Amino acid sequence: MRAEGKALSGMNDFVPVHHASSEHRYGGMEVPSTSPGRYEPGSGAPPLVLLKGISKYFPGVVANQDVDLDVMPGEIHALLGENGAGKSTLMNILTGIYQPDAGEIVVDGYAKRFASPVDAISAGIGMVHQHFKLVTAFTVAENIHLGWSETPKRIGSSVLEARTAALAEKLNLAVRPSARVADLSTGEQQRVEILRVLARNARVLILDEPTAVLTPAEARELFKALKQFVSRGNAVVFISHKLDEVLEISDRITVLRGGRKVATEKTADCGEKMLARLMVGREIVLSNLRARQPGAAGISAEPVLSLKSVVARDDVGGILLDEVSLDIHAGEIVGIAGVAGNGQKELTQAVTGLRLIHSGQILLGGKDVTTAGAVDYAKFGVGHIPEDRLHSGLAPALSITDNAIIREYATAPVSKGFVFRPRLAAALARTIAEAASVAVPDFGMPMRNLSGGNQQRLVARREMRIASKVLIAAYPSRGLDVGAINTMMHYLVELRDAGVGVLFISEELEELFNLSDRIAVMFHGKIMGAVETASTDIEEIGLMMGGQMRSSAGAQAAAGKH
Amino acid sequence: MAIKFQRVPSAQPSVAFAARALAIVLALGVAGLVLAARGNAPVELAWEVLSSTFGSSFGLEDVGLLVTPLILTGLSVWVALRIGAWNIGAEGQFYAGAFSATAVALFIPGPTWLILPVMFTAGALGGLLWILVPTLARAYADVSELITTLLLNFVATLMVYYVATGPWLDPSGHALATTARLPHDVPEFWGIVHYGFPLAILLTFVIAGLLNYTRWGYEVRIAGSNPSAALYAGMPFRRRLIVILLMSGAIAGIAGMLEVAGTVHRLQGGISNNFGYLGIMVAVLARGSSLGVLAGAALMGVILNSGIILQTQGITVSAVLAITGLILFFTAIGNELAHYRITRTEPAAS
């Protein structure tokens, strides 16, 4: 810290430098910056990066087996696969975090060995991780220059900012150099991360699920920036679960399954169903689940859960929930769309008894439960799949049994009066694991040994058992692969058809549209509008996610169509 | 062929046990080497220690006397750890328990069958009161109990020094720094080992039972492992924390009461013999297991007793502290290494 401060205080000897950058390598190319043209490598041009026969083993696990991958200049190459398919391992090998047990990395025609990420970035390979690695208390300019060999030794903030502005302009990534990272939106933070990698002359940019944290508009901005980047002869490796955006942005797609490469195809030759099949090895249909099977419960006339002008504030009086009114009927799935951090978390806390609201009323089956606690809500039949299962819904270090029974430990058969019966607890855990189709070799082993998908299935099944009236499902598919997401969606449908009201919070518009009977959009703690799914479209929801009220959003979306 | 180390998230119990057993053996080995370098004959010393500890009932009785407070202070620290709290103050609570029990014995007249239970209660209450402020500070203001309990140790230690050399000094004039002999003794159970020994073991089983076979114990387990999960399920984390910490203080207080009423029979400065701090070690050695508390206390008891025997051979008591430190050090390394698996990989033919 001290060295940093010193570096920032001296500023007189800065001379604007022209660094060696992608510019000089591709200096001859003139690319109009407004409409990025396709970069066409000359025939016989070597791939920027070539992975040959990469294998990586962990005890008992084959993370990668004989994987080939070639990334050509000028292409966006999507890497697709389920959780645990080996995408991250492969990219960790390419960026020097892991060393392969077998195989070769060839960059620009030369075989390379990366002992660390520093080696990889000096060879022009940089990665933007899903969780940003920025210092939030520092400005954008400071973050860009942090730990960079080209940062001048003695330099002041205005010069840092000027350098950053110059870089941003050259690389066409709009950032505010003097802003603190903590004050930036997630989309802006991501741009800073990308700029940081590109400033170090990366020619291959690896992005791990970059759109998970973005609004549709921000995602479009990102895509534009990526297309410009590759038009200069660079390449992007784009890791994603989301089939639609992969189809939209990429030039070629490589699918991994079980650590092996299944296929590399031109995107033009791919379709969603085909990709889903390649990823999971069987046919998966993520389709409209709104239609009811015969025999399913109908939507009740009276709401089962009702919020009336609910206001929640943080410790210093800031508004978290702003006059939220929402009805959820039995047998109905109400989707909550919105970029994470716009009050969804506080909404789930309010309707599960985890947060005392400041004013307003919450009714459950007509009964006032505004001041009830978490135990009361559970007793009243409200299940809760929490946003961050490992942090709040589970005790990862404790046994699977202890975790499975957290909702029913106080009642018979697990407890009788004060007495807790471990054997009956284990029996209940077995029942829940069977319902979730999770094979558990040992119920005494710690929860964290299970995969994310299995953990989520167990949590979902555990909560479904107590959700006789309402289930609050916060991002139930976050971090899961296609197969597990499909299971989650069918769980919610199963509850809906049994006459339970479901509040379904998600960032995935496709999921929301496939599942919800109505969709409400949250922005800055407010409900921007609740609409029948059948009478809206992604455009309208997207506009509301960006902060427009229902009526104007509808009008604008309609105007855009004409 | 390459040999690789791979970290696994949770060690296998058998590996963890082996690692700790190895750590203890290594620590004793290192201590032996140091003694050899000093000119002692470690093998003969070890034989001397083993034969005088296990060769006669006297040796075992000595160990039993040492093990009793170690079980209780170990249990005290261990129980706080169940909810994720570090009670570094078992030492102070031990003194507070001994102090309160002594006050009862010196100033309340009555038959032993009546006064002894009162002393026991007073000892437990003394320990409980000593941890009360750190407990409330942690529960309501999130002040680290680690610091507050530690600091109160010095207060308790000095308080006992003060009363034992000042107001409560033996009026007979025979002693310089102790109170008079207490009129009530905890009866003996085997040789010189008093009934505190079986009581400590019983208390360990009672607490283990509470934790494993009650709803309350399950809530403590969840709250100790992940407080957010406890709040999510609506468990009263704060109430459980308060009860567990008070319990922890009371157990250490009982240790102090038994030491003064069963073993030393007088309150004196330094009566705790570092039992409170050694309890931290017992709890660390025991990890998650209540039986581990008994085993850890037994091990520490044997080591302390060996120290006394070594002293007769001209080796200072500090050597014993150094050996216990080595054991803790090697155990920490062993616990970490137990997370690693060694694998051999054949480089693929290219």
Interface residues (C-beta under 8 A of the other chain):
Chain A: G53 S55 Y57 F58 P59 D101 A102 G103 E104 G353 L354 G373 A374 V375 D376 Y377 A378 H384 P386 H391 S392 G393 L394 A395 P396 A397 L398 D402 I406 R407 Y409 A410 S415 F418 V419 F420 R421 P422 M445 P446 R448 N449
Chain B: Q6 V8 P9 S10 N212 Y213 T214 R215 W216 G217 Y218 E219 R221 I222 S225 N226 S228 A229 L231 Y232 A233 G234 M235 R341 T343 T345 P347 A348 S350
